[in-house]
């Protein structure tokens, strides 16, 4: 049994989200929540909310036992890049690129 949770267009760079995703991939739910609760990384708060959503999906939709769940995979993809302009000297402008990302968490039973 697998359960998924998606987050699309979050204002976080895919590189920063990937650093947090690499740590929680393959861990049990309790280990992942402990890391995300005490981590100072920028993406840990976003990942924690998404993991809580995936746990709620598994509990409500699949009637899964939370103690047997583990993080099967965490997928981080690049989203749209917001493009902004910043005025510079002598009438010029620089482009500022604000990255976004899409995150998907897949939970599975310990039986699989």
Secondary structure, DSSP 8 states (H G I E B T S, - for coil): -EEEEEEEEESS-HHHHHHHHHHHTT-BHHHHHHHHHH---TTHHHHHHHHHHHHHHHHHHS---GGGEEEEEEEEEEEEEEEEEEE-GGG-EEEEEEEEEEEEEEEEETT-
